[in-house]
């Protein structure tokens, strides 16, 4: 079986590729990337395409001989990194939605979207509103199974800065992990989010998920990760 990964050079996406390499369910991992990245495993067939507008075409081409079985997107940015609210929406919503749509149109059955704690299409704030709108519209595409992950404060080593606010949240998450304050931000290691994402993709392609859409909250992600790590 094959797994397509969007956002494979990011904090969570990079870990998803690593976890996918160890999967006994997926024999082929297909990350689409803008710049050259070394992946050591022979299971990984990376596709380098600097023009993100062509990524839906990449999905279509990869599906010609055999449909992709599962799709995971961990693609995301911040307003600070994007430079403006408009660019943020183009990346966080636009690229994500167009590729999810291409995945659905080309026969993908299972989609996993790494979203964020607090995502809400009715929010007055840009970040949670955009995340919520994307969640709603990806679910509306009608995959056989759609799984939305809403992790809390992500912990791990980023290769690129995502703005001072993100840095503060990550720092607070590190400081509160394992304390009585942890339920505020539900801090979680990026590798644990990746394990949960791949787990749900595996469950989906193996026919073990019920219902069209599953939303997994921040606290539940931590609990599932603890079970997977035990």
Secondary structure, 3 states (H helix, E strand, C coil): CEEEEECCCCHHHHHHHHHHHCCCCCCEEEEEECCCCCCCCCCECCEECCCHHHHHHHHHHHCCCCCCCEEEECCCCCHHHHCCHHHHHHHHHHHHHHHHHHHHHCCCCEEEEECCCCCCCCCCCHHHHHHHHHHHHHHHCCCCEEEEECCCCEECCCCCCCCHHHHHHHHHHHHHCCCCCHHHHCCEEHHHHHHHHHHHHHHHHCCCCCCCEEEECHHHHHHHHHHHHC
